[in-house]
Amino acid sequence: MSKTPSIQAIKGMNDILPPTSARWQWLEDQVRCVMGSFAYRNARTPIMEQVQLYTRGLGEVTDIVEKEMYSFQDRQDKHGDADHLALRPEGTAGLVRAVAEHNLLYDGGKRLFYMGPMFRRERPQRGRYRQFHQIGAEALGFGGPEADAEMILLAVALWRALGIKNWRLELNSLGQPDERRAHREALIAYFEQHQEQLDEDARRRLHSNPLRILDTKNPAMQALVDGAPKLLDYLGAASQQHFAAVQAMLRASGVEWRINPRLVRGLDYYNLTVFEFITDSLGAQGTICGGGRYDYLVEQIGGKPAPAVGWAMGVERVLELLQEEGMAVPEPVPDAYAVIPDAAALPAVMPCLQALRAAGVAVQMHASSGQADAGMGSMKSQLKRADASGARFALIFGAQELAEGQITVKALRDGAGQQSRQPLADAAAWAATLKSPDSAQ
């Protein structure tokens, strides 16, 4: 009889399993804490949207829409119509769609954050996957430079909470649409004079999205791009004042940055302030967080005009950075491990374990393999498992203890080997003695 072939995960879409998943949980907990300190509230949107949301919001000539988006026709309805759908390649457009659809700004601006998987069909490599995860923050309905500064300070606070030190901040201003149009015309004229130096991507973008040429990674084009007209030279007084105010607030907050006139971001919806947090620890893929202001996206998607600013962070890259910087992320371990030599004792053991858990104690119960005649295992083997679990205590439910209505509590870490007896029927009264000092109360 032939063996059934195994089914494996899709390339570039990874399983996240223990102990690695503990690092993800820890990161997410830190994010929730920092977001809460800035009064940002969680929002959750579908992973699937209408393709039109992205072609209209991100721009039809962006790499995401042109090359990377997973899109498909849905099943036809009874009239023969079918929606054109896409797995979300980023989080901002979907969140803005939700805000507009539900008129969430009717009573003023909102500060929101999200966490979840995104999808792009690209070649998997270090830090880049077909299913990847983003954490994003968005402040909608706030048009002043203080919102831009707060958004950057929110990211800085997160790096500090995570213990990440190897990062730098780059800033630029994309101005307003009329300023960008004047710059665009100057860019096209400049690059047309040097067409022989343009690569295939640049030629394709020359008249559709010349600003993206500035973001090229082609070493052969760096000198040409360095000599291109600078968008900052085309900013009007209001745009300059907005950018100067953002910098003043960052300076006052002790945050360092450098202006990068080539920083344009990869999406069409940005205006005014744009920024990226970059590290040198992850090779060529150094951006760990990026964003900026997008004052016209809400209206583009069909909502009432409203200013907005936000950023997105790549979870996989941040976790890799934590590892590169040698950050020790705490792994969850049980407070206690229940050692049960005889399966016949389980009806008496389980109510006690439930009482301990209800009192906030994390308890791992020893369980049998289920094989015939295997039993629960010897006391010695169970104690070995208890020690390997990382638990601070072993709870021994031996025959003698149970006959006396008691439990033996054996220390496995601090004061290893010390033992005491506790009453079986009143677990809630002594549960606090088992809790880790830093466990939730």
Contacts in CASP RR format, 6 or more apart in sequence:
PFRMAT RR
TARGET T0000
AUTHOR 0000-0000-0000
METHOD contacts of the structure
MODEL  1
MSKTPSIQAIKGMNDILPPTSARWQWLEDQVRCVMGSFAYRNARTPIMEQ
VQLYTRGLGEVTDIVEKEMYSFQDRQDKHGDADHLALRPEGTAGLVRAVA
EHNLLYDGGKRLFYMGPMFRRERPQRGRYRQFHQIGAEALGFGGPEADAE
MILLAVALWRALGIKNWRLELNSLGQPDERRAHREALIAYFEQHQEQLDE
DARRRLHSNPLRILDTKNPAMQALVDGAPKLLDYLGAASQQHFAAVQAML
RASGVEWRINPRLVRGLDYYNLTVFEFITDSLGAQGTICGGGRYDYLVEQ
IGGKPAPAVGWAMGVERVLELLQEEGMAVPEPVPDAYAVIPDAAALPAVM
PCLQALRAAGVAVQMHASSGQADAGMGSMKSQLKRADASGARFALIFGAQ
ELAEGQITVKALRDGAGQQSRQPLADAAAWAATLKSPDSAQ
9 15 0 8 1.000
10 130 0 8 1.000
10 131 0 8 1.000
11 124 0 8 1.000
11 130 0 8 1.000
12 124 0 8 1.000
12 129 0 8 1.000
12 130 0 8 1.000
12 131 0 8 1.000
13 129 0 8 1.000
13 130 0 8 1.000
13 131 0 8 1.000
14 129 0 8 1.000
14 131 0 8 1.000
16 24 0 8 1.000
19 331 0 8 1.000
22 329 0 8 1.000
22 330 0 8 1.000
22 331 0 8 1.000
22 332 0 8 1.000
23 319 0 8 1.000
23 322 0 8 1.000
23 329 0 8 1.000
24 315 0 8 1.000
24 319 0 8 1.000
25 332 0 8 1.000
26 329 0 8 1.000
26 330 0 8 1.000
27 162 0 8 1.000
27 315 0 8 1.000
27 318 0 8 1.000
27 319 0 8 1.000
27 322 0 8 1.000
27 329 0 8 1.000
28 115 0 8 1.000
28 135 0 8 1.000
30 158 0 8 1.000
30 161 0 8 1.000
30 162 0 8 1.000
31 113 0 8 1.000
31 115 0 8 1.000
31 135 0 8 1.000
31 158 0 8 1.000
32 42 0 8 1.000
33 161 0 8 1.000
34 154 0 8 1.000
34 157 0 8 1.000
34 158 0 8 1.000
34 161 0 8 1.000
35 41 0 8 1.000
35 42 0 8 1.000
35 113 0 8 1.000
35 137 0 8 1.000
35 154 0 8 1.000
37 157 0 8 1.000
38 111 0 8 1.000
38 150 0 8 1.000
38 154 0 8 1.000
38 157 0 8 1.000
39 111 0 8 1.000
40 111 0 8 1.000
40 112 0 8 1.000
40 113 0 8 1.000
40 137 0 8 1.000
40 154 0 8 1.000
41 110 0 8 1.000
41 111 0 8 1.000
41 112 0 8 1.000
41 113 0 8 1.000
42 112 0 8 1.000
42 113 0 8 1.000
42 114 0 8 1.000
42 115 0 8 1.000
43 95 0 8 1.000
43 98 0 8 1.000
43 112 0 8 1.000
43 113 0 8 1.000
43 114 0 8 1.000
44 114 0 8 1.000
45 88 0 8 1.000
45 91 0 8 1.000
45 94 0 8 1.000
45 95 0 8 1.000
45 97 0 8 1.000
45 98 0 8 1.000
45 114 0 8 1.000
46 88 0 8 1.000
47 87 0 8 1.000
47 88 0 8 1.000
47 116 0 8 1.000
47 117 0 8 1.000
47 119 0 8 1.000
48 85 0 8 1.000
48 86 0 8 1.000
48 87 0 8 1.000
48 88 0 8 1.000
49 85 0 8 1.000
49 86 0 8 1.000
49 88 0 8 1.000
49 93 0 8 1.000
49 94 0 8 1.000
49 97 0 8 1.000
50 83 0 8 1.000
50 84 0 8 1.000
50 85 0 8 1.000
50 86 0 8 1.000
51 69 0 8 1.000
51 71 0 8 1.000
51 84 0 8 1.000
51 85 0 8 1.000
51 86 0 8 1.000
52 84 0 8 1.000
53 86 0 8 1.000
53 93 0 8 1.000
53 94 0 8 1.000
53 97 0 8 1.000
53 301 0 8 1.000
54 64 0 8 1.000
54 65 0 8 1.000
54 69 0 8 1.000
54 86 0 8 1.000
54 89 0 8 1.000
54 93 0 8 1.000
55 65 0 8 1.000
56 300 0 8 1.000
56 301 0 8 1.000
57 93 0 8 1.000
57 267 0 8 1.000
57 268 0 8 1.000
57 269 0 8 1.000
57 297 0 8 1.000
57 300 0 8 1.000
57 301 0 8 1.000
58 64 0 8 1.000
58 65 0 8 1.000
58 89 0 8 1.000
58 90 0 8 1.000
58 93 0 8 1.000
58 267 0 8 1.000
58 268 0 8 1.000
58 269 0 8 1.000
59 65 0 8 1.000
59 267 0 8 1.000
59 268 0 8 1.000
59 269 0 8 1.000
60 66 0 8 1.000
61 205 0 8 1.000
61 208 0 8 1.000
61 209 0 8 1.000
61 212 0 8 1.000
61 268 0 8 1.000
62 209 0 8 1.000
62 212 0 8 1.000
62 266 0 8 1.000
62 267 0 8 1.000
62 268 0 8 1.000
63 266 0 8 1.000
64 89 0 8 1.000
64 90 0 8 1.000
64 120 0 8 1.000
64 266 0 8 1.000
64 267 0 8 1.000
67 121 0 8 1.000
67 122 0 8 1.000
68 89 0 8 1.000
68 120 0 8 1.000
68 121 0 8 1.000
68 122 0 8 1.000
69 86 0 8 1.000
69 87 0 8 1.000
69 89 0 8 1.000
69 120 0 8 1.000
69 121 0 8 1.000
70 86 0 8 1.000
70 87 0 8 1.000
70 89 0 8 1.000
70 119 0 8 1.000
70 120 0 8 1.000
70 121 0 8 1.000
71 84 0 8 1.000
71 85 0 8 1.000
71 86 0 8 1.000
71 87 0 8 1.000
72 84 0 8 1.000
72 85 0 8 1.000
72 86 0 8 1.000
73 82 0 8 1.000
73 83 0 8 1.000
73 84 0 8 1.000
73 85 0 8 1.000
74 82 0 8 1.000
74 83 0 8 1.000
74 84 0 8 1.000
74 85 0 8 1.000
75 82 0 8 1.000
76 82 0 8 1.000
87 118 0 8 1.000
87 119 0 8 1.000
88 94 0 8 1.000
88 118 0 8 1.000
88 119 0 8 1.000
89 118 0 8 1.000
89 119 0 8 1.000
89 120 0 8 1.000
90 118 0 8 1.000
90 134 0 8 1.000
90 267 0 8 1.000
90 312 0 8 1.000
91 114 0 8 1.000
91 118 0 8 1.000
91 134 0 8 1.000
91 136 0 8 1.000
91 312 0 8 1.000
92 136 0 8 1.000
92 138 0 8 1.000
92 269 0 8 1.000
92 294 0 8 1.000
92 297 0 8 1.000
92 310 0 8 1.000
92 312 0 8 1.000
93 269 0 8 1.000
93 297 0 8 1.000
93 301 0 8 1.000
95 112 0 8 1.000
95 114 0 8 1.000
95 138 0 8 1.000
96 138 0 8 1.000
96 140 0 8 1.000
96 297 0 8 1.000
96 298 0 8 1.000
96 301 0 8 1.000
96 308 0 8 1.000
97 301 0 8 1.000
98 104 0 8 1.000
99 105 0 8 1.000
99 110 0 8 1.000
99 112 0 8 1.000
99 140 0 8 1.000
99 298 0 8 1.000
100 298 0 8 1.000
100 301 0 8 1.000
100 302 0 8 1.000
100 303 0 8 1.000
100 304 0 8 1.000
104 110 0 8 1.000
104 140 0 8 1.000
105 140 0 8 1.000
105 141 0 8 1.000
105 298 0 8 1.000
105 304 0 8 1.000
105 306 0 8 1.000
108 141 0 8 1.000
109 139 0 8 1.000
109 140 0 8 1.000
109 141 0 8 1.000
109 142 0 8 1.000
109 306 0 8 1.000
110 139 0 8 1.000
110 140 0 8 1.000
110 141 0 8 1.000
111 137 0 8 1.000
111 138 0 8 1.000
111 139 0 8 1.000
111 140 0 8 1.000
112 137 0 8 1.000
112 138 0 8 1.000
112 139 0 8 1.000
112 140 0 8 1.000
113 135 0 8 1.000
113 136 0 8 1.000
113 137 0 8 1.000
113 138 0 8 1.000
114 134 0 8 1.000
114 135 0 8 1.000
114 136 0 8 1.000
114 138 0 8 1.000
115 133 0 8 1.000
115 134 0 8 1.000
115 135 0 8 1.000
115 136 0 8 1.000
115 315 0 8 1.000
116 133 0 8 1.000
116 134 0 8 1.000
116 135 0 8 1.000
117 131 0 8 1.000
117 132 0 8 1.000
117 133 0 8 1.000
118 131 0 8 1.000
118 132 0 8 1.000
118 133 0 8 1.000
118 134 0 8 1.000
119 130 0 8 1.000
119 131 0 8 1.000
119 132 0 8 1.000
120 130 0 8 1.000
120 132 0 8 1.000
121 130 0 8 1.000
122 128 0 8 1.000
122 130 0 8 1.000
124 130 0 8 1.000
125 285 0 8 1.000
126 282 0 8 1.000
126 283 0 8 1.000
126 285 0 8 1.000
126 320 0 8 1.000
127 282 0 8 1.000
127 285 0 8 1.000
127 316 0 8 1.000
127 317 0 8 1.000
127 320 0 8 1.000
128 285 0 8 1.000
129 316 0 8 1.000
132 314 0 8 1.000
132 315 0 8 1.000
132 316 0 8 1.000
133 314 0 8 1.000
133 315 0 8 1.000
133 316 0 8 1.000
134 312 0 8 1.000
134 313 0 8 1.000
134 314 0 8 1.000
134 315 0 8 1.000
135 312 0 8 1.000
135 313 0 8 1.000
135 314 0 8 1.000
135 315 0 8 1.000
136 310 0 8 1.000
136 311 0 8 1.000
136 312 0 8 1.000
136 313 0 8 1.000
137 151 0 8 1.000
137 154 0 8 1.000
137 155 0 8 1.000
137 310 0 8 1.000
137 311 0 8 1.000
138 308 0 8 1.000
138 309 0 8 1.000
138 310 0 8 1.000
139 147 0 8 1.000
139 150 0 8 1.000
139 151 0 8 1.000
139 308 0 8 1.000
139 309 0 8 1.000
139 310 0 8 1.000
140 298 0 8 1.000
140 306 0 8 1.000
140 307 0 8 1.000
140 308 0 8 1.000
141 306 0 8 1.000
141 307 0 8 1.000
141 308 0 8 1.000
142 307 0 8 1.000
142 308 0 8 1.000
142 309 0 8 1.000
143 293 0 8 1.000
143 295 0 8 1.000
143 307 0 8 1.000
143 309 0 8 1.000
144 242 0 8 1.000
144 245 0 8 1.000
144 307 0 8 1.000
145 242 0 8 1.000
145 243 0 8 1.000
145 245 0 8 1.000
145 246 0 8 1.000
145 249 0 8 1.000
145 273 0 8 1.000
146 245 0 8 1.000
146 249 0 8 1.000
147 307 0 8 1.000
147 309 0 8 1.000
148 242 0 8 1.000
148 246 0 8 1.000
148 272 0 8 1.000
148 273 0 8 1.000
148 292 0 8 1.000
148 293 0 8 1.000
148 309 0 8 1.000
149 245 0 8 1.000
149 246 0 8 1.000
149 249 0 8 1.000
149 250 0 8 1.000
149 253 0 8 1.000
151 291 0 8 1.000
151 292 0 8 1.000
151 309 0 8 1.000
151 310 0 8 1.000
151 311 0 8 1.000
152 169 0 8 1.000
152 246 0 8 1.000
152 250 0 8 1.000
152 255 0 8 1.000
152 275 0 8 1.000
152 311 0 8 1.000
153 250 0 8 1.000
153 253 0 8 1.000
153 255 0 8 1.000
154 311 0 8 1.000
155 277 0 8 1.000
155 289 0 8 1.000
155 311 0 8 1.000
155 313 0 8 1.000
156 169 0 8 1.000
156 253 0 8 1.000
156 255 0 8 1.000
158 313 0 8 1.000
159 165 0 8 1.000
159 167 0 8 1.000
159 277 0 8 1.000
162 318 0 8 1.000
162 322 0 8 1.000
162 327 0 8 1.000
163 322 0 8 1.000
163 325 0 8 1.000
163 327 0 8 1.000
164 279 0 8 1.000
164 318 0 8 1.000
164 321 0 8 1.000
164 322 0 8 1.000
164 325 0 8 1.000
164 327 0 8 1.000
165 325 0 8 1.000
166 279 0 8 1.000
166 280 0 8 1.000
166 281 0 8 1.000
166 321 0 8 1.000
166 324 0 8 1.000
166 325 0 8 1.000
167 277 0 8 1.000
167 278 0 8 1.000
167 279 0 8 1.000
167 288 0 8 1.000
168 256 0 8 1.000
168 257 0 8 1.000
168 258 0 8 1.000
168 277 0 8 1.000
168 278 0 8 1.000
168 279 0 8 1.000
169 250 0 8 1.000
169 255 0 8 1.000
169 256 0 8 1.000
169 257 0 8 1.000
169 258 0 8 1.000
169 275 0 8 1.000
169 276 0 8 1.000
169 277 0 8 1.000
169 278 0 8 1.000
170 257 0 8 1.000
170 258 0 8 1.000
170 259 0 8 1.000
170 260 0 8 1.000
170 263 0 8 1.000
170 275 0 8 1.000
170 276 0 8 1.000
170 278 0 8 1.000
171 243 0 8 1.000
171 246 0 8 1.000
171 247 0 8 1.000
171 257 0 8 1.000
171 258 0 8 1.000
171 259 0 8 1.000
171 260 0 8 1.000
171 263 0 8 1.000
171 273 0 8 1.000
171 274 0 8 1.000
171 275 0 8 1.000
172 231 0 8 1.000
172 232 0 8 1.000
172 259 0 8 1.000
172 260 0 8 1.000
172 261 0 8 1.000
172 262 0 8 1.000
172 263 0 8 1.000
172 264 0 8 1.000
172 273 0 8 1.000
172 274 0 8 1.000
172 275 0 8 1.000
173 231 0 8 1.000
173 232 0 8 1.000
173 235 0 8 1.000
173 239 0 8 1.000
173 240 0 8 1.000
173 242 0 8 1.000
173 243 0 8 1.000
173 272 0 8 1.000
173 273 0 8 1.000
173 274 0 8 1.000
174 180 0 8 1.000
174 211 0 8 1.000
174 231 0 8 1.000
174 264 0 8 1.000
174 265 0 8 1.000
174 270 0 8 1.000
174 271 0 8 1.000
174 272 0 8 1.000
174 274 0 8 1.000
175 231 0 8 1.000
175 234 0 8 1.000
175 235 0 8 1.000
175 236 0 8 1.000
175 239 0 8 1.000
175 271 0 8 1.000
175 272 0 8 1.000
176 238 0 8 1.000
176 239 0 8 1.000
176 271 0 8 1.000
176 272 0 8 1.000
177 271 0 8 1.000
177 296 0 8 1.000
179 231 0 8 1.000
179 234 0 8 1.000
179 235 0 8 1.000
179 236 0 8 1.000
179 239 0 8 1.000
180 211 0 8 1.000
180 231 0 8 1.000
180 234 0 8 1.000
180 271 0 8 1.000
182 234 0 8 1.000
183 211 0 8 1.000
183 229 0 8 1.000
183 231 0 8 1.000
183 233 0 8 1.000
183 234 0 8 1.000
184 210 0 8 1.000
184 211 0 8 1.000
186 229 0 8 1.000
186 234 0 8 1.000
187 210 0 8 1.000
187 211 0 8 1.000
187 213 0 8 1.000
187 214 0 8 1.000
187 228 0 8 1.000
187 229 0 8 1.000
188 206 0 8 1.000
188 207 0 8 1.000
188 210 0 8 1.000
190 227 0 8 1.000
190 228 0 8 1.000
190 229 0 8 1.000
191 198 0 8 1.000
191 202 0 8 1.000
191 206 0 8 1.000
191 210 0 8 1.000
191 213 0 8 1.000
191 224 0 8 1.000
191 228 0 8 1.000
192 206 0 8 1.000
194 224 0 8 1.000
195 203 0 8 1.000
195 206 0 8 1.000
197 220 0 8 1.000
197 221 0 8 1.000
197 224 0 8 1.000
198 206 0 8 1.000
198 213 0 8 1.000
198 221 0 8 1.000
198 224 0 8 1.000
199 216 0 8 1.000
199 218 0 8 1.000
199 220 0 8 1.000
199 221 0 8 1.000
201 213 0 8 1.000
201 216 0 8 1.000
201 218 0 8 1.000
202 213 0 8 1.000
202 216 0 8 1.000
202 218 0 8 1.000
202 221 0 8 1.000
205 212 0 8 1.000
205 213 0 8 1.000
206 213 0 8 1.000
209 268 0 8 1.000
211 231 0 8 1.000
211 264 0 8 1.000
212 264 0 8 1.000
212 266 0 8 1.000
213 221 0 8 1.000
213 225 0 8 1.000
213 228 0 8 1.000
214 225 0 8 1.000
214 228 0 8 1.000
214 262 0 8 1.000
214 264 0 8 1.000
215 262 0 8 1.000
215 263 0 8 1.000
215 264 0 8 1.000
215 265 0 8 1.000
215 266 0 8 1.000
216 222 0 8 1.000
216 225 0 8 1.000
217 284 0 8 1.000
225 262 0 8 1.000
230 261 0 8 1.000
231 261 0 8 1.000
231 264 0 8 1.000
232 259 0 8 1.000
232 261 0 8 1.000
235 243 0 8 1.000
239 272 0 8 1.000
242 272 0 8 1.000
242 273 0 8 1.000
243 272 0 8 1.000
243 273 0 8 1.000
246 273 0 8 1.000
247 257 0 8 1.000
250 257 0 8 1.000
257 275 0 8 1.000
260 276 0 8 1.000
263 274 0 8 1.000
263 275 0 8 1.000
263 276 0 8 1.000
264 270 0 8 1.000
264 274 0 8 1.000
265 274 0 8 1.000
265 276 0 8 1.000
265 290 0 8 1.000
265 291 0 8 1.000
265 292 0 8 1.000
269 294 0 8 1.000
269 296 0 8 1.000
269 297 0 8 1.000
269 300 0 8 1.000
270 291 0 8 1.000
270 292 0 8 1.000
270 293 0 8 1.000
270 294 0 8 1.000
271 293 0 8 1.000
271 294 0 8 1.000
271 295 0 8 1.000
271 296 0 8 1.000
272 292 0 8 1.000
272 293 0 8 1.000
272 295 0 8 1.000
273 292 0 8 1.000
273 293 0 8 1.000
273 309 0 8 1.000
274 290 0 8 1.000
274 291 0 8 1.000
274 292 0 8 1.000
274 293 0 8 1.000
275 290 0 8 1.000
275 291 0 8 1.000
275 292 0 8 1.000
275 311 0 8 1.000
276 287 0 8 1.000
276 289 0 8 1.000
276 290 0 8 1.000
276 291 0 8 1.000
277 287 0 8 1.000
277 288 0 8 1.000
277 289 0 8 1.000
277 290 0 8 1.000
278 286 0 8 1.000
278 287 0 8 1.000
278 288 0 8 1.000
279 286 0 8 1.000
279 288 0 8 1.000
279 321 0 8 1.000
280 286 0 8 1.000
281 321 0 8 1.000
281 324 0 8 1.000
281 325 0 8 1.000
282 288 0 8 1.000
282 317 0 8 1.000
282 320 0 8 1.000
282 321 0 8 1.000
282 324 0 8 1.000
285 317 0 8 1.000
286 317 0 8 1.000
287 317 0 8 1.000
288 313 0 8 1.000
288 314 0 8 1.000
288 317 0 8 1.000
288 318 0 8 1.000
288 321 0 8 1.000
289 311 0 8 1.000
289 312 0 8 1.000
289 313 0 8 1.000
289 314 0 8 1.000
289 318 0 8 1.000
290 311 0 8 1.000
290 312 0 8 1.000
290 313 0 8 1.000
291 309 0 8 1.000
291 310 0 8 1.000
291 311 0 8 1.000
291 312 0 8 1.000
292 309 0 8 1.000
292 310 0 8 1.000
292 311 0 8 1.000
293 307 0 8 1.000
293 308 0 8 1.000
293 309 0 8 1.000
293 310 0 8 1.000
294 308 0 8 1.000
294 309 0 8 1.000
294 310 0 8 1.000
295 306 0 8 1.000
295 307 0 8 1.000
295 308 0 8 1.000
296 305 0 8 1.000
297 308 0 8 1.000
298 304 0 8 1.000
298 305 0 8 1.000
298 306 0 8 1.000
298 308 0 8 1.000
299 305 0 8 1.000
299 306 0 8 1.000
322 329 0 8 1.000
332 362 0 8 1.000
333 362 0 8 1.000
333 389 0 8 1.000
333 390 0 8 1.000
333 391 0 8 1.000
333 392 0 8 1.000
334 362 0 8 1.000
334 363 0 8 1.000
334 364 0 8 1.000
334 389 0 8 1.000
334 390 0 8 1.000
334 391 0 8 1.000
335 361 0 8 1.000
335 362 0 8 1.000
335 363 0 8 1.000
335 391 0 8 1.000
335 392 0 8 1.000
335 393 0 8 1.000
335 434 0 8 1.000
335 435 0 8 1.000
335 436 0 8 1.000
335 439 0 8 1.000
336 356 0 8 1.000
336 361 0 8 1.000
336 362 0 8 1.000
336 363 0 8 1.000
336 364 0 8 1.000
336 391 0 8 1.000
336 392 0 8 1.000
336 393 0 8 1.000
336 394 0 8 1.000
336 395 0 8 1.000
336 409 0 8 1.000
336 434 0 8 1.000
337 363 0 8 1.000
337 364 0 8 1.000
337 365 0 8 1.000
337 366 0 8 1.000
337 385 0 8 1.000
337 386 0 8 1.000
337 389 0 8 1.000
337 390 0 8 1.000
337 391 0 8 1.000
337 393 0 8 1.000
337 394 0 8 1.000
337 395 0 8 1.000
337 412 0 8 1.000
338 349 0 8 1.000
338 353 0 8 1.000
338 363 0 8 1.000
338 364 0 8 1.000
338 365 0 8 1.000
338 366 0 8 1.000
338 395 0 8 1.000
338 397 0 8 1.000
339 366 0 8 1.000
339 379 0 8 1.000
339 382 0 8 1.000
339 383 0 8 1.000
339 386 0 8 1.000
339 394 0 8 1.000
339 395 0 8 1.000
339 396 0 8 1.000
339 397 0 8 1.000
339 398 0 8 1.000
340 346 0 8 1.000
340 349 0 8 1.000
340 365 0 8 1.000
340 366 0 8 1.000
340 376 0 8 1.000
340 382 0 8 1.000
340 397 0 8 1.000
340 398 0 8 1.000
341 376 0 8 1.000
341 377 0 8 1.000
341 378 0 8 1.000
341 379 0 8 1.000
341 382 0 8 1.000
341 397 0 8 1.000
341 398 0 8 1.000
341 399 0 8 1.000
342 376 0 8 1.000
342 398 0 8 1.000
342 399 0 8 1.000
343 368 0 8 1.000
343 375 0 8 1.000
343 376 0 8 1.000
345 397 0 8 1.000
345 398 0 8 1.000
345 399 0 8 1.000
345 402 0 8 1.000
348 397 0 8 1.000
348 402 0 8 1.000
348 424 0 8 1.000
349 365 0 8 1.000
349 397 0 8 1.000
350 365 0 8 1.000
352 397 0 8 1.000
352 407 0 8 1.000
352 424 0 8 1.000
352 427 0 8 1.000
353 363 0 8 1.000
353 365 0 8 1.000
355 427 0 8 1.000
355 428 0 8 1.000
355 431 0 8 1.000
356 363 0 8 1.000
356 427 0 8 1.000
356 428 0 8 1.000
356 431 0 8 1.000
356 434 0 8 1.000
357 363 0 8 1.000
358 428 0 8 1.000
359 427 0 8 1.000
359 428 0 8 1.000
359 431 0 8 1.000
359 432 0 8 1.000
360 431 0 8 1.000
360 435 0 8 1.000
360 439 0 8 1.000
360 440 0 8 1.000
361 431 0 8 1.000
361 434 0 8 1.000
361 435 0 8 1.000
362 439 0 8 1.000
363 395 0 8 1.000
364 389 0 8 1.000
364 391 0 8 1.000
366 376 0 8 1.000
366 382 0 8 1.000
366 385 0 8 1.000
366 386 0 8 1.000
368 374 0 8 1.000
368 375 0 8 1.000
368 376 0 8 1.000
368 377 0 8 1.000
376 382 0 8 1.000
379 396 0 8 1.000
383 394 0 8 1.000
383 410 0 8 1.000
386 394 0 8 1.000
386 412 0 8 1.000
387 394 0 8 1.000
387 412 0 8 1.000
390 412 0 8 1.000
390 413 0 8 1.000
391 412 0 8 1.000
392 411 0 8 1.000
392 412 0 8 1.000
392 413 0 8 1.000
392 414 0 8 1.000
392 434 0 8 1.000
392 436 0 8 1.000
393 409 0 8 1.000
393 410 0 8 1.000
393 411 0 8 1.000
393 412 0 8 1.000
393 434 0 8 1.000
394 409 0 8 1.000
394 410 0 8 1.000
394 412 0 8 1.000
395 407 0 8 1.000
395 408 0 8 1.000
395 409 0 8 1.000
396 407 0 8 1.000
396 408 0 8 1.000
396 409 0 8 1.000
396 410 0 8 1.000
397 407 0 8 1.000
398 408 0 8 1.000
401 407 0 8 1.000
401 408 0 8 1.000
401 421 0 8 1.000
401 424 0 8 1.000
402 424 0 8 1.000
405 423 0 8 1.000
405 424 0 8 1.000
405 425 0 8 1.000
406 421 0 8 1.000
406 422 0 8 1.000
406 423 0 8 1.000
406 424 0 8 1.000
407 421 0 8 1.000
407 422 0 8 1.000
407 423 0 8 1.000
407 424 0 8 1.000
408 419 0 8 1.000
408 420 0 8 1.000
408 421 0 8 1.000
409 419 0 8 1.000
409 420 0 8 1.000
409 421 0 8 1.000
409 422 0 8 1.000
409 433 0 8 1.000
409 434 0 8 1.000
410 417 0 8 1.000
410 418 0 8 1.000
410 419 0 8 1.000
411 417 0 8 1.000
411 418 0 8 1.000
411 419 0 8 1.000
422 430 0 8 1.000
423 429 0 8 1.000
423 430 0 8 1.000
435 441 0 8 1.000
END
